[in-house]
């Protein structure tokens, strides 16, 4: 007996898979440093946000980011709603959205977004957050040092590669459902 699945039902399943996968990555990232001794590219990864943004786009990703920020504040993981981490998230979501705005999963766009975020997102986030919150200016030479850029590359390339692998597996699985 063959079961007929409506296209809307399949789309709903896809949305649920993406949402719960990205939420799981965000939760693991938030809790990993609390419970485990992990390297920085694990506890600073943005895989969950990356997956969500690639699939849903800019505005839903911003709302998702605000929801995550609210939950982190509610459970005492952060002390204020508006902080550098939120600004960094906004910048990253913007970069990902601009680099991967096609309807199909764009692996080159994911890689390009990873490289741009590694070089630019930290600088832009610090500058914008500093301007809005009236904090003292940061030495950009220190931020753009070779060691800092390599560290950012490890974090963002790891996140981008994990996102690309996820979507590769997701697309193979989706083809089998059709």
MOBEL-V219121 format. One record per residue. N is the residue number from 1. RES is the residue in one small letter. BURIAL is b if it has 9 or more other C-alpha atoms within 8 Angstrom, else e. D_FIRST is the distance of its C-alpha to the first C-alpha in Angstrom with 1 decimal. Layout:
n = (N & N)
res = (RES & RES)
burial = (BURIAL & BURIAL)
d_first = (D_FIRST & D_FIRST)
This chain:
n = (1 & 2 & 3 & 4 & 5 & 6 & 7 & 8 & 9 & 10 & 11 & 12 & 13 & 14 & 15 & 16 & 17 & 18 & 19 & 20 & 21 & 22 & 23 & 24 & 25 & 26 & 27 & 28 & 29 & 30 & 31 & 32 & 33 & 34 & 35 & 36 & 37 & 38 & 39 & 40 & 41 & 42 & 43 & 44 & 45 & 46 & 47 & 48 & 49 & 50 & 51 & 52 & 53 & 54 & 55 & 56 & 57 & 58 & 59 & 60 & 61 & 62 & 63 & 64 & 65 & 66 & 67 & 68 & 69 & 70 & 71 & 72 & 73 & 74 & 75 & 76 & 77 & 78 & 79 & 80 & 81 & 82 & 83 & 84 & 85 & 86 & 87 & 88 & 89 & 90 & 91 & 92 & 93 & 94 & 95 & 96 & 97 & 98 & 99 & 100 & 101 & 102 & 103 & 104 & 105 & 106 & 107 & 108 & 109 & 110 & 111 & 112 & 113 & 114 & 115 & 116 & 117 & 118 & 119 & 120 & 121 & 122 & 123 & 124 & 125 & 126 & 127 & 128 & 129 & 130 & 131 & 132 & 133 & 134 & 135 & 136 & 137 & 138 & 139 & 140 & 141 & 142 & 143 & 144 & 145 & 146 & 147 & 148 & 149 & 150 & 151 & 152 & 153 & 154 & 155 & 156 & 157 & 158 & 159 & 160 & 161 & 162 & 163 & 164 & 165 & 166 & 167 & 168 & 169 & 170 & 171 & 172 & 173 & 174 & 175 & 176 & 177 & 178)
res = (x & x & x & x & x & x & x & x & x & x & x & x & x & x & x & x & x & x & x & x & x & x & x & x & x & x & x & x & x & x & x & x & x & x & x & x & x & x & x & x & x & x & x & x & x & x & x & x & x & x & x & x & x & x & x & x & x & x & x & x & x & x & x & x & x & x & x & x & x & x & x & x & x & x & x & x & x & x & x & x & x & x & x & x & x & x & x & x & x & x & x & x & x & x & x & x & x & x & x & x & x & x & x & x & x & x & x & x & x & x & x & x & x & x & x & x & x & x & x & x & x & x & x & x & x & x & x & x & x & x & x & x & x & x & x & x & x & x & x & x & x & x & x & x & x & x & x & x & x & x & x & x & x & x & x & x & x & x & x & x & x & x & x & x & x & x & x & x & x & x & x & x & x & x & x & x & x & x)
burial = (e & e & e & e & e & e & e & e & e & b & e & e & e & e & e & e & e & b & b & e & b & b & b & b & b & b & e & e & b & b & e & b & b & e & e & e & e & e & e & e & b & b & b & e & b & b & b & b & b & b & b & b & b & b & e & e & b & b & e & b & b & b & e & e & b & b & e & e & b & b & e & b & b & e & e & e & e & e & e & e & b & e & e & b & e & b & b & b & b & b & b & b & b & b & b & b & b & e & b & b & e & e & e & e & b & e & e & e & b & b & b & b & b & b & b & b & b & b & b & e & b & b & b & b & b & b & b & b & b & b & e & e & e & e & e & e & e & e & e & e & e & e & b & b & e & e & e & b & b & e & e & b & b & b & b & b & b & b & b & b & b & b & b & b & e & e & b & e & e & e & e & e & e & e & e & e & e & e)
d_first = (0.0 & 3.8 & 6.6 & 9.7 & 12.8 & 16.1 & 19.0 & 21.2 & 18.9 & 18.8 & 22.6 & 23.0 & 21.4 & 23.7 & 26.7 & 26.0 & 25.7 & 29.0 & 30.8 & 30.1 & 30.8 & 34.0 & 35.0 & 34.5 & 36.7 & 39.3 & 39.4 & 39.7 & 42.5 & 44.4 & 44.3 & 44.7 & 48.4 & 48.9 & 47.2 & 47.5 & 50.1 & 48.2 & 49.6 & 50.2 & 47.4 & 45.0 & 46.5 & 47.4 & 44.2 & 42.5 & 39.0 & 37.4 & 39.5 & 38.9 & 35.1 & 35.2 & 37.9 & 36.2 & 33.0 & 34.4 & 38.0 & 41.5 & 41.6 & 38.6 & 39.8 & 43.3 & 41.9 & 39.8 & 43.0 & 45.0 & 42.4 & 42.6 & 46.4 & 46.4 & 44.4 & 46.6 & 49.7 & 48.3 & 47.7 & 51.1 & 50.0 & 52.2 & 55.4 & 55.3 & 52.6 & 54.3 & 55.0 & 55.0 & 51.4 & 50.2 & 52.2 & 50.9 & 47.3 & 48.2 & 49.7 & 46.8 & 44.2 & 46.4 & 46.7 & 43.0 & 42.3 & 44.9 & 43.7 & 40.0 & 39.7 & 37.4 & 33.8 & 32.4 & 33.2 & 36.6 & 37.5 & 41.0 & 41.5 & 40.4 & 43.0 & 45.7 & 45.1 & 45.6 & 48.8 & 50.2 & 49.4 & 51.1 & 54.3 & 54.4 & 52.5 & 54.9 & 57.9 & 56.7 & 55.4 & 58.8 & 60.8 & 58.8 & 58.6 & 62.3 & 63.3 & 61.4 & 62.4 & 66.0 & 65.9 & 68.1 & 67.3 & 65.7 & 67.1 & 64.7 & 66.3 & 65.0 & 61.5 & 61.4 & 62.7 & 61.0 & 59.9 & 58.3 & 56.5 & 55.1 & 53.9 & 52.2 & 50.6 & 49.2 & 47.6 & 46.2 & 45.2 & 43.3 & 41.6 & 40.8 & 39.5 & 37.2 & 36.0 & 35.4 & 33.5 & 31.3 & 30.4 & 29.9 & 27.3 & 25.9 & 25.6 & 23.9 & 21.3 & 20.8 & 20.3 & 17.4 & 15.7 & 16.4)
